[in-house]
């Protein structure tokens, strides 16, 4: 019971912080610029990293199941990200892009059988731009994301379902294009079902962020970063006779204020091992497509996932 009270208290504190920030900071960041010599780039967060800390289903998309009560799942990943557009990809116009190398960590803890708390952290270690006269800080923290995830009891539906409400805390660096000017709420609905040979899973999500106008950069009114709806479907399966498993997922995002869309294909492999505790090595490649700001042309990920105090039959697959 104390765990539930603590989690609800943290969620209420995050909501209060969001309301305070909305009252004290304008959501229009079009006049807040990254200091450059020639190119007025608005301060904003173009990092689209959104992990699944429990690693159920896949590393980027949950399957509706939670981390078991009293168990902890944690992961540490390195990311090589190429071609992150700071302006929309539009035919006939040059796109301003940045490349970056970053690291991330995420953890999920089972508070009860129906409630999980998770946290995502990260830091940019190096980045560069496609414009020689545009430079941003090489290193910066990403805005942490705290979330609570709740699940329906087993047997209510023929598949697992969970809902998540989260909030990014704006301690990142907008000047480095990885931090918001205020908290950014987000919500996720995950569902999935396990079969004998494979698992299927899906997600619907909403990310609310400060609206950023980029129209002054190239004279395109719809060139902007706004709230987005998204979702995806995926499948994972063990490779028979080995300690390896494979996963694939397709994820899409849609900007409904200034219509535009983007998609990311997630292809990954995991290797199950046991060294004191059960863990997995994780490798993934994510090509990106579409026009939206922040959708990279390519992302490579590699890292390790650990399970602490989890029952053997509940280890992430």
C-alpha positions in Angstrom: 0.0 0.0 0.0 2.9 2.4 0.8 4.3 1.8 -2.7 1.0 2.8 -4.3 0.7 5.9 -2.2 4.3 6.9 -3.1 3.7 6.3 -6.8 0.4 8.3 -6.8 2.2 11.1 -4.9 4.9 11.3 -7.5 2.3 11.4 -10.3 0.4 14.3 -8.6 3.7 16.2 -8.1 4.5 15.9 -11.8 1.0 17.1 -12.7 1.4 20.1 -10.4 4.8 20.9 -12.0 3.2 20.8 -15.5 0.4 23.2 -14.5 2.9 25.6 -12.8 5.1 25.6 -15.9 2.2 26.3 -18.2 1.3 29.3 -16.1 4.8 30.7 -16.1 6.2 29.8 -19.5 4.8 30.4 -22.9 4.3 27.4 -25.1 5.4 29.3 -28.2 9.1 28.8 -28.4 9.5 30.3 -31.9 11.4 33.3 -30.4 13.8 31.3 -28.3 16.8 30.5 -30.5 19.8 28.4 -30.3 22.8 30.8 -30.5 24.4 30.5 -33.9 26.2 32.9 -36.2 23.9 32.7 -39.1 21.0 30.2 -38.7 18.2 31.1 -36.2 17.3 27.6 -35.0 14.5 27.6 -32.3 15.3 25.9 -29.0 13.4 22.6 -28.9 13.6 18.9 -28.2 13.9 16.8 -31.4 14.9 13.5 -29.6 12.2 10.9 -30.2 13.6 8.2 -28.0 10.8 6.4 -26.3 11.8 3.1 -24.7 9.8 0.3 -23.0 11.7 0.0 -19.7 10.1 -3.3 -18.7 11.3 -4.8 -22.1 8.1 -7.0 -22.3 7.2 -7.3 -26.0 10.1 -5.2 -27.3 12.5 -2.6 -26.1 10.4 0.2 -27.7 6.9 -1.1 -27.4 5.2 -3.0 -24.6 2.9 -6.0 -24.8 0.4 -5.1 -22.1 2.1 -7.0 -19.3 3.8 -5.4 -16.3 7.0 -6.0 -14.4 6.1 -8.5 -11.6 5.4 -7.0 -8.2 8.7 -6.5 -6.3 10.8 -7.1 -9.4 13.1 -4.6 -11.2 14.0 -4.5 -14.9 16.8 -2.2 -16.0 18.7 -1.5 -19.3 21.6 0.5 -20.5 21.9 1.3 -24.3 24.2 3.2 -26.6 22.6 4.9 -29.7 24.2 6.0 -32.9 21.7 8.3 -34.6 22.1 9.7 -38.1 20.1 12.3 -40.1 17.9 13.8 -37.4 15.9 16.5 -39.3 15.6 19.8 -37.5 13.3 21.0 -40.3 10.7 18.8 -42.1 11.8 16.7 -45.1 10.0 18.4 -47.9 10.6 17.8 -51.7 12.8 20.4 -53.3 14.0 22.0 -50.0 17.2 21.4 -48.2 16.7 19.7 -44.8 18.7 20.9 -41.8 20.0 17.7 -40.0 22.1 16.7 -37.0 23.8 13.4 -36.1 24.4 12.3 -32.5 25.8 9.6 -30.3 23.9 9.2 -27.0 23.5 6.8 -24.1 20.3 5.9 -22.2 19.2 4.1 -19.2 15.7 2.9 -18.2 14.2 1.0 -15.3 10.8 -0.4 -14.4 9.7 -1.5 -10.9 6.6 -3.6 -10.1 4.8 -1.8 -7.3 1.9 -4.2 -7.3 0.4 -6.8 -9.6 -1.4 -4.1 -11.5 0.9 -1.0 -11.1 4.4 -0.3 -12.4 6.6 2.8 -12.1 9.3 3.4 -14.8 12.0 6.0 -15.5 14.0 6.8 -18.6 17.2 8.8 -18.6 19.8 9.7 -21.2 22.6 12.0 -22.3 24.0 13.1 -25.6 27.8 12.6 -25.8 28.5 14.1 -29.2 26.6 15.6 -32.1 27.2 17.5 -35.3 25.2 19.4 -37.9 24.7 19.4 -41.7 25.3 23.2 -41.7 28.9 24.3 -41.2 27.8 27.6 -39.5 25.3 25.9 -37.2 26.7 24.4 -34.0 25.1 23.1 -30.8 26.6 21.8 -27.5 28.3 18.5 -27.9 27.1 17.1 -24.6 23.8 17.5 -22.9 21.3 15.6 -20.7 18.0 14.4 -22.1 14.9 15.3 -20.2 14.0 12.4 -17.9 10.7 10.7 -18.4 8.8 9.3 -15.4 5.6 7.2 -15.9 3.1 5.0 -14.2 1.7 2.0 -16.0 -1.5 0.1 -15.0 -2.8 -3.2 -16.3 -6.1 -4.9 -16.4 -6.3 -8.2 -14.4 -5.5 -11.3 -16.4 -8.6 -13.0 -17.9 -10.7 -9.8 -18.3 -9.9 -9.8 -22.0 -8.4 -12.5 -24.3 -5.2 -10.4 -24.5 -3.1 -8.3 -22.1 -3.8 -4.5 -21.9 -2.0 -1.8 -20.0 -2.2 2.0 -19.9 0.6 4.5 -19.1 0.6 8.1 -18.2 4.0 9.8 -18.2 5.7 13.2 -18.0 9.1 14.5 -19.2 10.9 16.7 -16.7 12.5 19.7 -18.5 16.0 19.5 -17.2 17.5 18.8 -20.6 19.1 21.4 -22.8 16.9 23.1 -25.4 20.0 24.7 -26.8 21.3 21.2 -27.6 17.9 20.3 -29.1 17.3 17.6 -26.4 15.3 19.5 -23.8 11.8 21.0 -23.6 11.0 24.4 -22.1 8.3 22.8 -19.9 7.1 19.4 -18.9 5.7 17.3 -21.7 2.9 14.8 -20.8 2.4 11.6 -22.8 0.1 8.6 -22.7 0.4 5.0 -24.1 -2.0 2.1 -24.5 -0.3 -1.2 -25.0 -1.8 -4.6 -25.8 -0.5 -8.0 -26.7 -0.9 -11.8 -26.7 1.5 -14.7 -26.3 1.2 -17.7 -28.6 3.2 -20.9 -28.5 5.8 -19.9 -31.1 5.6 -16.0 -31.0 4.2 -13.0 -29.3 2.3 -10.1 -30.9 1.9 -6.6 -29.5 0.8 -3.1 -30.3 0.6 0.4 -29.0 -1.4 3.7 -29.4 0.3 6.8 -28.0 0.0 10.6 -27.6 2.8 13.0 -27.0 2.0 16.6 -26.1 4.9 19.0 -26.6 5.4 22.8 -26.9 4.5 24.0 -30.4 7.6 25.2 -32.2 7.4 27.2 -35.5 10.2 26.6 -37.9 8.5 28.6 -40.8 11.1 31.4 -40.6 14.0 29.1 -41.5 12.8 28.3 -45.1 9.6 30.3 -45.5 7.4 27.2 -45.2 4.4 27.9 -42.9 3.8 24.2 -42.0 7.4 23.6 -41.0 6.9 23.0 -37.3 7.1 20.6 -34.3 3.8 19.9 -32.6 1.7 17.4 -30.6 1.5 13.9 -32.2 -0.6 10.8 -32.3 1.1 7.5 -32.9 1.0 3.8 -32.7 2.5 0.5 -34.0 2.4 -3.2 -34.2 5.1 -5.8 -33.6 6.0 -9.4 -33.2 8.8 -11.3 -31.4 9.8 -14.9 -31.3 12.6 -17.1 -29.9 14.9 -18.8 -32.4 14.5 -22.5 -31.8 17.6 -24.3 -30.4 19.4 -21.1 -29.5 19.6 -18.4 -26.8 18.6 -15.8 -29.4 15.2 -14.2 -30.1 14.2 -11.7 -32.8 11.7 -8.9 -32.8 10.3 -6.5 -35.4 7.9 -3.6 -35.1 6.6 -0.8 -37.3 5.8 2.5 -35.6 4.1 5.6 -37.1 3.5 9.2 -35.9 1.1 11.8 -37.2 1.1 15.5 -36.6 -2.6 16.5 -36.7 -2.0 20.3 -36.3 0.1 20.7 -39.4 -0.6 17.4 -41.2 2.5 15.2 -41.7 3.6 11.7 -40.9 6.6 9.6 -40.3 7.4 5.9 -39.7 10.2 3.9 -38.0 10.9 0.2 -38.6 12.4 -1.5 -35.5 14.5 -4.7 -36.2 16.2 -6.3 -33.2 17.8 -9.4 -31.7 18.4 -10.4 -28.1 20.7 -13.0 -26.6 19.7 -14.5 -23.2 22.5 -15.1 -20.7 22.9 -15.7 -17.0 25.8 -14.2 -15.0 24.8 -13.9 -11.4 21.5 -12.6 -12.6 19.5 -13.2 -15.8 20.1 -10.7 -18.6 20.0 -10.1 -22.3 22.3 -8.5 -24.8 20.3 -6.3 -27.2 21.0 -5.1 -30.7 18.7 -3.1 -33.0 18.5 -1.2 -36.2 15.8 1.4 -36.9 15.5 3.0 -40.4 13.2 6.0 -40.4 10.9 7.4 -43.1 8.7 10.5 -43.6 8.7 14.2 -43.1 8.3 14.9 -39.4 11.0 16.8 -37.4 13.1 14.5 -35.3 12.6 11.3 -37.2 16.1 10.0 -37.9 17.2 8.5 -41.1 18.8 5.7 -39.1 19.3 4.6 -35.5 21.6 1.8 -34.2 21.2 0.5 -30.7 23.2 -1.9 -28.5 23.2 -2.6 -24.8 22.3 -4.9 -22.0 19.1 -5.6 -20.0 18.9 -7.0 -16.5 16.2 -8.6 -14.4 16.5 -8.3 -10.6 14.5 -10.5 -8.2 12.1 -11.6 -10.9 10.6 -15.1 -10.8 12.2 -17.3 -13.5 8.9 -17.7 -15.4 8.5 -13.9 -15.6 11.8 -13.0 -17.3 11.5 -10.7 -20.3 11.5 -12.5 -23.6 
